[in-house]
Amino acid sequence: NLVINQPAGTTEFGEFLRFETLTLCPIDTRCIEVSMLNEEERKWLNDYHANVLARLSPLLQGAALQWLQARTAAI
């Protein structure tokens, strides 16, 4: 996936950046040892996959949509 840096704000500690995702593709969870993820990491992955599904599913149908739904299922 490609990401770019975007300004996220300034605090007393300086300027901060955030990442904006440019490309959307499911992360292959078959390669992840899910038991090693903490809650924050699991939430990030599930949120990312929910975004991928929401943005791409209107563009797909049939087998392609079913594949995307399976690959973006929450862990």
N, C-alpha and C positions, 0 to 999 in steps of 0.2 A: 504494500500500500504506500502511496505517496502522501506526504503531509507537508504543509508549509507552516512557518511561524507567523503568528499574528500578535499584535500588542494585546496584552491582557490587563494592563493597568500599572499604576505606580504606587508604591508604598514608601514608608520611611526607609526601607531597605533597598530601594531602587526600582527600576523598570522590570516588569515581568512579561514573558511571552507565553502563549498557549499554542497548541497544535491544531490545525484545521486539516481534516482528511480530504484529500482530493480524489482519491480512487476508492471504490468500495468493493471489497471481495471478502467472502467469509474466510475466517481463519480455521484451518483444519484442526478440529478439536481431537481427532483421532491421534494426533501427535503430542497431545498434552496429557501429562499425568495430573488429572483433575484433583486428586487428593492432596497434591502439593500446593494448590492455589489457596491463598488466604481469601477472606470474604471480599476485600476491596478489589483484588484481581479478578475474582469470579464475577463481581458486579460490573467491572469495566468490560469484560468480554461479553457478558450478556447484553449490556447496553449497546455495545458496538454492533453486535449481531442484530439487535432489534432495529437499529438505525439502518443497517444494510437491507434488511427485509422490508422495512417501510419505504425506503427510497427506490429499491429495485423491483419489488413485486408488481407494481402497476405496469411495468414494462414487459413482463413475462406471462406465459400461460402454459398450460399442460405440463409436460415432463420437466421443463426447465424451471417452472414455478415450484413444482414438487421437490425438485433437487434443492433449490434455494431454501425452501422451508425446512427441509431436513438438515441442511448444513448450518442453519442459523438458529436451531433449537437451543433453548436455554440449557445450561449445564448445571 
